[in-house]
Amino acid sequence: METQLGVELFTRSRMGMPLTETGRVLAERVPVVLEDWDIALRETRGASSRASRVLRVGFVASAANESTQEIIGSFARRRPGWRVEVLITEPRWVGIPTTHPLAELAEIPFRQLWDEPFVATPTESGWWRDYRLATDERDGCPVKIGAIANNPDEWLSAIANGYGVSLTPEATARFYQRPGVTYRPVTGVSPSQVGVAWAPTSDNDAVIDDFVRACLRHRAPTTVEPDTRAPMREVGAD
């Protein structure tokens, strides 16, 4: 990059590589450039999806799995000819080694898990990691990390091997069975929540609006169809 720009971005020494004044100016501008580039990519992919009539939806494995067919069916009735692609992978129990003494309980108070090592997602997952560990519901008790898992297989193996326990949606007990892993309901901790989210650049996208309304319509058997005149932002949270 220094060669391409014809400037010096770092001051190199045995002590490290601090940014030069020129480098700091570039570093301050990079986030804006990347944000604009991200918006450009989303708009380009959005145009491509509209042209091919494909809506790509990603979610973490959960009870959302069990509503997927109804949601897609509702969306298809609103948008004939469109096809929804669901990229699957996620409501709150605990996955625990079958040999663990607590596995004998019908349900486990969250407080009894505070001193247990937990299987966590990588630190790069940020707030998602804290949410899965329920860090805000431990009255200041620090979390012990027994293992890091990057995918469901690593997660299940870590629990089965006794490296730690892990809070997980109730539906996980139906979708991810593994010898050595037992699932039990947990009391004293907030329930897992499933939400629908979209990029701000899609706020006025009628296709996204239809899909969100399909999600809201099938979130519960008694759910009433939202007022179609309501702004999209108001119907986007579940």
Contacts in CASP RR format, 6 or more apart in sequence:
PFRMAT RR
TARGET T0000
AUTHOR 0000-0000-0000
METHOD contacts of the structure
MODEL  1
METQLGVELFTRSRMGMPLTETGRVLAERVPVVLEDWDIALRETRGASSR
ASRVLRVGFVASAANESTQEIIGSFARRRPGWRVEVLITEPRWVGIPTTH
PLAELAEIPFRQLWDEPFVATPTESGWWRDYRLATDERDGCPVKIGAIAN
NPDEWLSAIANGYGVSLTPEATARFYQRPGVTYRPVTGVSPSQVGVAWAP
TSDNDAVIDDFVRACLRHRAPTTVEPDTRAPMREVGAD
1 9 0 8 1.000
2 8 0 8 1.000
2 9 0 8 1.000
2 10 0 8 1.000
5 26 0 8 1.000
7 22 0 8 1.000
7 23 0 8 1.000
8 20 0 8 1.000
8 22 0 8 1.000
9 19 0 8 1.000
9 20 0 8 1.000
9 22 0 8 1.000
9 23 0 8 1.000
9 26 0 8 1.000
10 17 0 8 1.000
10 18 0 8 1.000
10 19 0 8 1.000
10 20 0 8 1.000
10 23 0 8 1.000
11 17 0 8 1.000
11 18 0 8 1.000
11 19 0 8 1.000
11 20 0 8 1.000
19 27 0 8 1.000
39 201 0 8 1.000
42 199 0 8 1.000
42 201 0 8 1.000
42 202 0 8 1.000
43 201 0 8 1.000
49 55 0 8 1.000
49 56 0 8 1.000
50 207 0 8 1.000
53 79 0 8 1.000
53 81 0 8 1.000
53 82 0 8 1.000
53 83 0 8 1.000
54 82 0 8 1.000
54 83 0 8 1.000
54 84 0 8 1.000
54 85 0 8 1.000
55 75 0 8 1.000
55 79 0 8 1.000
55 82 0 8 1.000
55 83 0 8 1.000
55 84 0 8 1.000
55 85 0 8 1.000
55 207 0 8 1.000
55 208 0 8 1.000
55 211 0 8 1.000
56 84 0 8 1.000
56 85 0 8 1.000
56 87 0 8 1.000
57 84 0 8 1.000
57 85 0 8 1.000
57 86 0 8 1.000
57 87 0 8 1.000
57 211 0 8 1.000
58 86 0 8 1.000
58 87 0 8 1.000
58 88 0 8 1.000
58 89 0 8 1.000
59 86 0 8 1.000
59 87 0 8 1.000
59 88 0 8 1.000
59 89 0 8 1.000
59 90 0 8 1.000
59 194 0 8 1.000
60 89 0 8 1.000
60 90 0 8 1.000
61 88 0 8 1.000
61 89 0 8 1.000
61 90 0 8 1.000
61 152 0 8 1.000
61 169 0 8 1.000
61 171 0 8 1.000
61 172 0 8 1.000
61 175 0 8 1.000
61 176 0 8 1.000
62 90 0 8 1.000
62 91 0 8 1.000
62 169 0 8 1.000
62 171 0 8 1.000
62 172 0 8 1.000
62 192 0 8 1.000
62 194 0 8 1.000
63 91 0 8 1.000
63 169 0 8 1.000
63 170 0 8 1.000
63 171 0 8 1.000
63 194 0 8 1.000
64 90 0 8 1.000
64 194 0 8 1.000
65 88 0 8 1.000
65 171 0 8 1.000
65 175 0 8 1.000
66 171 0 8 1.000
67 215 0 8 1.000
67 218 0 8 1.000
67 219 0 8 1.000
68 86 0 8 1.000
70 218 0 8 1.000
71 211 0 8 1.000
71 214 0 8 1.000
71 215 0 8 1.000
71 217 0 8 1.000
71 218 0 8 1.000
72 84 0 8 1.000
72 86 0 8 1.000
72 214 0 8 1.000
73 214 0 8 1.000
74 214 0 8 1.000
74 217 0 8 1.000
74 218 0 8 1.000
75 82 0 8 1.000
75 84 0 8 1.000
75 210 0 8 1.000
75 211 0 8 1.000
75 214 0 8 1.000
76 82 0 8 1.000
76 84 0 8 1.000
78 210 0 8 1.000
78 213 0 8 1.000
78 214 0 8 1.000
79 207 0 8 1.000
79 210 0 8 1.000
82 207 0 8 1.000
84 211 0 8 1.000
89 152 0 8 1.000
90 169 0 8 1.000
90 171 0 8 1.000
90 172 0 8 1.000
90 192 0 8 1.000
90 194 0 8 1.000
91 169 0 8 1.000
91 170 0 8 1.000
91 171 0 8 1.000
91 191 0 8 1.000
91 192 0 8 1.000
91 193 0 8 1.000
91 194 0 8 1.000
92 167 0 8 1.000
92 168 0 8 1.000
92 169 0 8 1.000
92 170 0 8 1.000
92 186 0 8 1.000
92 189 0 8 1.000
92 190 0 8 1.000
92 191 0 8 1.000
92 192 0 8 1.000
93 167 0 8 1.000
93 168 0 8 1.000
93 169 0 8 1.000
93 170 0 8 1.000
93 172 0 8 1.000
93 173 0 8 1.000
93 183 0 8 1.000
93 184 0 8 1.000
93 185 0 8 1.000
93 186 0 8 1.000
94 108 0 8 1.000
94 113 0 8 1.000
94 165 0 8 1.000
94 166 0 8 1.000
94 167 0 8 1.000
94 168 0 8 1.000
94 183 0 8 1.000
94 184 0 8 1.000
94 185 0 8 1.000
94 186 0 8 1.000
95 159 0 8 1.000
95 165 0 8 1.000
95 166 0 8 1.000
95 167 0 8 1.000
95 168 0 8 1.000
95 172 0 8 1.000
95 181 0 8 1.000
95 182 0 8 1.000
95 183 0 8 1.000
95 184 0 8 1.000
96 102 0 8 1.000
96 103 0 8 1.000
96 108 0 8 1.000
96 159 0 8 1.000
96 165 0 8 1.000
96 181 0 8 1.000
96 182 0 8 1.000
96 183 0 8 1.000
96 184 0 8 1.000
97 103 0 8 1.000
97 159 0 8 1.000
97 160 0 8 1.000
97 161 0 8 1.000
97 162 0 8 1.000
97 164 0 8 1.000
97 165 0 8 1.000
97 180 0 8 1.000
97 181 0 8 1.000
97 182 0 8 1.000
98 160 0 8 1.000
98 179 0 8 1.000
98 180 0 8 1.000
98 181 0 8 1.000
98 182 0 8 1.000
99 162 0 8 1.000
99 180 0 8 1.000
100 162 0 8 1.000
100 165 0 8 1.000
100 182 0 8 1.000
102 108 0 8 1.000
102 112 0 8 1.000
102 113 0 8 1.000
102 184 0 8 1.000
103 182 0 8 1.000
103 184 0 8 1.000
105 184 0 8 1.000
106 184 0 8 1.000
106 185 0 8 1.000
107 184 0 8 1.000
107 185 0 8 1.000
107 186 0 8 1.000
107 187 0 8 1.000
108 184 0 8 1.000
108 185 0 8 1.000
108 186 0 8 1.000
108 187 0 8 1.000
109 186 0 8 1.000
109 187 0 8 1.000
109 188 0 8 1.000
110 134 0 8 1.000
110 137 0 8 1.000
110 186 0 8 1.000
110 187 0 8 1.000
110 188 0 8 1.000
110 189 0 8 1.000
111 188 0 8 1.000
113 165 0 8 1.000
113 186 0 8 1.000
114 138 0 8 1.000
114 141 0 8 1.000
115 141 0 8 1.000
115 144 0 8 1.000
116 144 0 8 1.000
116 164 0 8 1.000
116 165 0 8 1.000
117 144 0 8 1.000
117 145 0 8 1.000
117 146 0 8 1.000
117 147 0 8 1.000
117 163 0 8 1.000
117 164 0 8 1.000
117 165 0 8 1.000
118 133 0 8 1.000
118 143 0 8 1.000
118 144 0 8 1.000
118 145 0 8 1.000
118 146 0 8 1.000
118 164 0 8 1.000
118 165 0 8 1.000
118 166 0 8 1.000
118 167 0 8 1.000
119 146 0 8 1.000
119 147 0 8 1.000
119 148 0 8 1.000
119 149 0 8 1.000
119 155 0 8 1.000
119 158 0 8 1.000
119 159 0 8 1.000
119 163 0 8 1.000
119 164 0 8 1.000
119 165 0 8 1.000
119 166 0 8 1.000
120 129 0 8 1.000
120 132 0 8 1.000
120 133 0 8 1.000
120 143 0 8 1.000
120 145 0 8 1.000
120 146 0 8 1.000
120 147 0 8 1.000
120 148 0 8 1.000
120 149 0 8 1.000
120 166 0 8 1.000
121 128 0 8 1.000
121 129 0 8 1.000
121 132 0 8 1.000
121 148 0 8 1.000
121 149 0 8 1.000
121 150 0 8 1.000
122 129 0 8 1.000
122 148 0 8 1.000
122 150 0 8 1.000
123 129 0 8 1.000
130 136 0 8 1.000
132 166 0 8 1.000
132 167 0 8 1.000
132 168 0 8 1.000
133 143 0 8 1.000
133 167 0 8 1.000
134 167 0 8 1.000
134 189 0 8 1.000
134 190 0 8 1.000
135 143 0 8 1.000
137 188 0 8 1.000
137 189 0 8 1.000
137 190 0 8 1.000
146 158 0 8 1.000
146 163 0 8 1.000
146 164 0 8 1.000
147 158 0 8 1.000
147 163 0 8 1.000
147 164 0 8 1.000
149 155 0 8 1.000
149 157 0 8 1.000
149 158 0 8 1.000
152 176 0 8 1.000
155 166 0 8 1.000
156 176 0 8 1.000
156 178 0 8 1.000
156 181 0 8 1.000
157 178 0 8 1.000
158 164 0 8 1.000
159 165 0 8 1.000
159 166 0 8 1.000
159 178 0 8 1.000
159 180 0 8 1.000
159 181 0 8 1.000
160 178 0 8 1.000
160 179 0 8 1.000
160 180 0 8 1.000
160 181 0 8 1.000
167 186 0 8 1.000
167 189 0 8 1.000
168 183 0 8 1.000
169 192 0 8 1.000
170 185 0 8 1.000
170 192 0 8 1.000
172 183 0 8 1.000
173 183 0 8 1.000
193 238 0 8 1.000
194 238 0 8 1.000
195 237 0 8 1.000
195 238 0 8 1.000
196 212 0 8 1.000
196 215 0 8 1.000
196 216 0 8 1.000
196 236 0 8 1.000
196 237 0 8 1.000
196 238 0 8 1.000
197 236 0 8 1.000
198 205 0 8 1.000
198 208 0 8 1.000
198 212 0 8 1.000
198 236 0 8 1.000
202 208 0 8 1.000
203 232 0 8 1.000
203 233 0 8 1.000
204 232 0 8 1.000
208 232 0 8 1.000
209 232 0 8 1.000
212 232 0 8 1.000
212 235 0 8 1.000
212 236 0 8 1.000
213 225 0 8 1.000
213 226 0 8 1.000
213 228 0 8 1.000
213 235 0 8 1.000
215 238 0 8 1.000
216 223 0 8 1.000
216 225 0 8 1.000
216 226 0 8 1.000
216 235 0 8 1.000
216 236 0 8 1.000
216 238 0 8 1.000
217 223 0 8 1.000
217 225 0 8 1.000
217 226 0 8 1.000
219 238 0 8 1.000
226 235 0 8 1.000
END
